[in-house]
């Protein structure tokens, strides 16, 4: 029974740390770039796009399709950085405790 009590206390601590991490994520920003930084995208820690910056040299009406591709590439770059950061934070938070495959926290 003592083991169960300890497990419940640890679960409660983990839940508190998860709440703290989610609050930090809401404030965090991750930048992604494409075309050598000519297209930059900023995402929140929760993956919402906050800003996009496009170098004026890319604003050519006949090349809109290329610009669209660069925006997608910059967004994917930022998203990959965010996922790497989240995995690192979760690993630190859980102390390396293996989580079931497919379990995505904190979302």
C-alpha positions as CSV (number, residue, x, y, z in Angstrom):
1,X,0.0,0.0,0.0
2,X,2.9,2.3,0.7
3,X,4.1,1.8,-2.8
4,X,0.7,2.8,-4.2
5,X,0.8,6.0,-2.1
6,X,4.2,6.9,-3.3
7,X,3.1,6.3,-6.9
8,X,0.1,8.5,-6.5
9,X,2.3,11.3,-5.0
10,X,4.7,11.0,-7.9
11,X,1.8,11.1,-10.4
12,X,0.5,14.3,-8.7
13,X,4.0,15.9,-8.8
14,X,4.2,15.0,-12.5
15,X,0.8,16.5,-13.1
16,X,1.9,19.8,-11.4
17,X,5.1,19.9,-13.5
18,X,3.0,19.3,-16.7
19,X,0.9,22.3,-15.8
20,X,4.0,24.4,-15.3
21,X,5.4,23.2,-18.6
22,X,2.1,24.0,-20.5
23,X,2.2,27.5,-19.1
24,X,5.8,28.0,-20.3
25,X,4.9,26.6,-23.7
26,X,2.2,29.2,-24.1
27,X,4.8,31.9,-23.7
28,X,7.5,30.2,-25.8
29,X,8.3,31.0,-29.4
30,X,10.1,29.0,-32.0
31,X,11.4,30.4,-35.3
32,X,11.7,28.5,-38.6
33,X,13.3,29.7,-41.8
34,X,13.6,28.9,-45.5
35,X,15.5,30.3,-48.4
36,X,18.4,31.3,-46.2
37,X,16.2,33.3,-43.8
38,X,14.3,35.2,-46.5
39,X,11.1,33.6,-45.2
40,X,10.8,33.3,-41.4
41,X,7.9,31.9,-39.4
42,X,7.4,32.1,-35.7
43,X,5.2,29.6,-33.8
44,X,4.0,29.6,-30.3
45,X,5.0,26.7,-28.0
46,X,1.6,25.2,-28.8
47,X,2.2,25.3,-32.6
48,X,0.1,28.4,-33.4
49,X,1.6,30.7,-36.0
50,X,2.3,34.1,-34.5
51,X,4.3,35.9,-37.1
52,X,5.6,35.5,-40.7
53,X,8.3,37.7,-42.3
54,X,9.0,37.7,-46.0
55,X,11.9,39.4,-47.7
56,X,10.5,41.9,-50.2
57,X,12.7,40.5,-52.9
58,X,10.5,37.4,-52.8
59,X,7.3,39.3,-53.4
60,X,7.2,38.8,-57.2
61,X,3.7,38.3,-58.6
62,X,4.8,35.7,-61.1
63,X,6.5,33.5,-58.4
64,X,3.7,33.2,-55.9
65,X,3.9,29.4,-56.0
66,X,7.5,29.5,-55.0
67,X,6.7,31.8,-52.1
68,X,3.9,29.6,-50.9
69,X,6.4,26.6,-50.9
70,X,8.9,28.6,-48.9
71,X,6.2,29.5,-46.3
72,X,5.4,25.9,-45.9
73,X,9.1,25.0,-45.6
74,X,9.7,27.6,-42.9
75,X,6.6,26.5,-41.0
76,X,7.7,22.9,-41.1
77,X,11.2,23.9,-39.9
78,X,9.7,25.7,-36.9
79,X,7.4,22.8,-36.2
80,X,10.3,20.3,-36.2
81,X,12.2,22.5,-33.8
82,X,9.2,22.8,-31.6
83,X,8.7,19.0,-31.5
84,X,12.4,18.4,-30.7
85,X,12.1,20.9,-27.8
86,X,8.9,19.2,-26.6
87,X,10.5,15.8,-26.6
88,X,13.4,17.1,-24.7
89,X,11.2,18.8,-22.1
90,X,9.0,15.7,-21.7
91,X,12.1,13.5,-21.3
92,X,13.4,15.8,-18.6
93,X,10.0,16.1,-16.9
94,X,9.4,12.4,-16.7
95,X,12.9,11.6,-15.7
96,X,13.4,9.3,-18.7
97,X,10.3,7.3,-17.8
98,X,9.2,5.5,-21.0
99,X,5.8,6.6,-22.1
100,X,3.5,4.3,-24.2
101,X,4.0,4.7,-28.0
102,X,1.8,7.3,-29.5
103,X,1.2,9.1,-26.2
104,X,1.7,12.8,-27.0
105,X,2.0,15.1,-24.1
106,X,1.1,17.8,-23.1
107,X,-1.5,17.9,-25.8
